[in-house]
């Protein structure tokens, strides 16, 4: 992984990310989402910053204070919304979501001064996102993770993180691509840096899905 010169994250995002990570008020937060993986793998362009921390007792007043402090530090900040869930902002024209997350992380790593949720945390969160309504970005990220982890490892991390025993819906969602093929959806627009096309992504995920089901069936 590299921050400087990373092809997937443009310099304004990298600069803002470094500044955010140096703030005392955000010292317990870490980077999640597609930008976390883009920093690690440089597989696709990613522009938004999703900054999370584990906090099961979040409240809106704390998030108002936080968003106002961010506005003071970055005067051009546009506050889109503040709720108990977090603060939704544009800082220097970059979309930044600062989220209070009720589910703990397996591990937080610090690499080149950037706090990152672990790869298996992100893998579990990607399965959760795909289960709810998967975008093409989610599937591209899962495809990249499948180069390093088996689908079983990823599903097991999802079960552990979200305390879920029945993963039938999650598994079915892995081969449901209709929502991800809506070209009007912003998160379905991908700039791949690895020359990987959408058909290849779908084929590999379906192959891993079929392998998992075949192996599970054989063990019965």
C-alpha positions in Angstrom: 0.0 0.0 0.0 1.1 3.5 -0.7 -0.5 6.9 0.0 1.9 9.2 -2.0 1.5 8.7 -5.7 -1.5 6.3 -5.3 -3.2 6.2 -8.7 -6.6 5.4 -7.2 -6.9 8.4 -4.9 -6.4 11.9 -6.4 -4.1 14.3 -4.5 -6.9 16.6 -3.1 -8.5 13.5 -1.5 -5.1 12.2 -0.2 -4.3 15.7 1.2 -7.6 15.9 3.0 -7.4 12.4 4.3 -4.0 13.1 5.8 -5.4 16.3 7.4 -8.4 14.5 8.8 -6.3 11.7 10.3 -4.1 14.2 12.1 -7.1 15.9 13.9 -7.5 15.1 17.6 -11.3 15.2 17.3 -11.1 12.3 14.8 -8.4 10.3 16.5 -10.7 7.4 17.2 -12.0 7.2 13.6 -10.7 5.1 10.7 -11.1 4.9 7.0 -13.6 2.3 5.6 -15.4 1.7 2.3 -14.1 1.6 -1.2 -11.4 4.2 -0.6 -9.9 2.0 2.1 -9.5 -0.8 -0.5 -8.4 1.6 -3.3 -5.5 2.8 -1.1 -4.5 -0.9 -0.6 -5.1 -2.3 -4.0 -5.2 0.7 -6.4 -7.8 -1.2 -8.4 -10.3 1.6 -9.1 -10.7 5.3 -8.8 -12.4 6.3 -5.5 -13.3 9.8 -4.5 -15.4 9.7 -1.3 -14.1 9.5 2.2 -16.0 7.3 4.7 -14.7 7.8 8.2 -16.1 5.5 10.9 -15.7 4.8 14.5 -17.3 2.2 16.8 -19.8 3.9 19.0 -22.9 2.0 20.2 -24.3 5.1 22.1 -24.0 7.8 19.5 -26.2 10.9 19.8 -27.0 13.8 17.5 -25.7 16.5 19.8 -22.1 15.1 19.7 -22.3 15.0 15.9 -23.5 18.6 15.7 -20.5 19.7 17.8 -18.2 17.6 15.6 -19.6 19.0 12.4 -19.3 22.6 13.7 -15.7 22.0 14.7 -15.0 20.6 11.2 -16.6 23.7 9.7 -14.3 25.9 11.9 -11.2 24.0 10.8 -12.3 23.8 7.1 -14.3 27.0 6.5 -15.5 25.9 3.0 -17.2 22.8 4.6 -20.8 22.3 3.5 -22.9 20.5 6.1 -25.4 18.3 4.2 -27.0 16.6 7.2 -26.3 15.7 10.8 -28.1 12.9 12.6 -27.5 10.4 15.3 -25.8 8.2 12.7 -23.2 10.9 11.9 -22.3 14.0 10.0 -22.5 14.1 6.2 -20.3 16.8 4.7 -18.5 18.2 1.7 -15.1 19.4 2.8 -13.1 21.2 0.0 -15.7 19.8 -2.4 -15.0 16.3 -1.4 -17.8 14.1 0.0 -16.9 13.0 3.6 -19.2 10.9 5.8 -18.2 10.8 9.5 -20.2 7.9 10.9 -20.9 6.5 14.4 -21.0 2.8 13.8 -22.7 0.5 16.3 -20.6 -2.6 15.3 -17.0 -3.1 16.5 -14.1 -3.6 14.1 -11.9 -6.7 14.1 -8.8 -4.6 13.8 -7.7 -1.1 12.9 -4.3 -0.8 11.2 -2.2 2.4 10.8 -0.3 2.5 7.5 1.6 5.7 6.5 -0.3 7.6 9.2 -3.7 6.5 7.9 -6.0 4.5 10.2 -7.7 1.8 8.2 -10.3 -0.8 9.2 -8.9 -4.2 8.4 -9.5 -5.9 5.1 -11.8 -8.5 6.6 -13.8 -5.7 8.3 -14.2 -4.1 4.8 -15.0 -7.5 3.3 -17.8 -8.1 5.8 -19.1 -4.6 5.3 -19.2 -5.2 1.5 -21.2 -8.3 1.9 -23.6 -6.3 4.1 -23.9 -3.6 1.5 -24.5 -6.1 -1.3 -27.2 -7.8 0.8 -29.0 -4.6 1.2 -28.6 -3.3 -2.4 -25.3 -4.0 -4.1 -23.8 -1.4 -6.4 -21.2 -2.1 -9.1 -18.5 -0.5 -6.9 -19.3 -3.1 -4.1 -19.0 -6.0 -6.6 -15.7 -4.6 -8.0 -14.4 -4.3 -4.4 -15.5 -7.9 -3.6 -13.8 -9.1 -6.8 -10.6 -7.6 -5.6 -10.9 -9.1 -2.1 -11.5 -12.5 -3.6 -7.9 -12.4 -5.0 -6.7 -12.5 -1.4 -9.4 -14.2 0.6 -11.7 -17.2 -0.2 -15.5 -16.5 -0.3 -15.9 -18.7 2.8 -13.4 -16.5 4.7 -15.4 -13.4 3.6 -18.8 -14.9 4.5 -17.4 -16.1 7.9 -16.2 -12.6 8.6 -19.7 -11.2 7.7 -21.3 -13.8 10.1 -18.9 -12.9 12.9 -19.1 -9.1 12.5 -22.9 -8.9 12.2 -23.7 -11.8 14.5 -25.7 -13.6 11.7 -26.2 -17.3 11.5 -28.4 -17.6 8.4 -26.5 -16.1 5.4 -28.9 -17.5 2.7 -30.0 -14.0 1.7 -26.5 -12.7 1.6 -25.4 -15.5 -0.6 -28.3 -15.1 -3.0 -27.4 -11.3 -3.2 -24.0 -12.2 -4.5 -25.3 -13.3 -7.8 -28.1 -10.7 -8.1 -26.6 -8.0 -10.3 -29.7 -6.1 -11.6 -29.3 -3.1 -9.2 -25.6 -2.9 -10.1 -26.5 -2.7 -13.8 -28.6 0.5 -13.4 -26.3 3.0 -15.3 -28.2 5.9 -13.8 -26.9 5.1 -10.4 -23.7 7.1 -9.5 -22.1 4.2 -7.6 -22.4 2.0 -10.7 -19.9 4.2 -12.6 -16.5 2.6 -12.4 -13.1 3.6 -13.5 -11.0 0.4 -13.2 -7.3 0.7 -13.1 -6.7 -3.0 -13.7 -8.5 -3.4 -17.0 -11.2 -5.6 -15.4 -14.5 -5.4 -17.1 -17.9 -6.0 -15.5 -18.6 -9.3 -17.2 -15.3 -10.7 -15.8 -16.2 -9.4 -12.3 -19.6 -11.1 -12.4 -18.2 -14.4 -13.8 -15.6 -14.7 -11.1 -18.1 -13.9 -8.3 -20.5 -16.5 -9.7 -17.7 -19.0 -9.9 -16.7 -18.5 -6.3 -20.3 -18.7 -5.3 -20.8 -22.0 -7.1 -17.5 -23.4 -5.6 -18.7 -22.5 -2.1 -22.1 -24.2 -2.6 -20.5 -27.3 -4.2 -18.0 -27.7 -1.3 -20.8 -27.1 1.3 -23.0 -29.7 -0.4 -20.2 -32.3 -0.5 -19.7 -32.0 3.2 -23.3 -32.8 4.0 
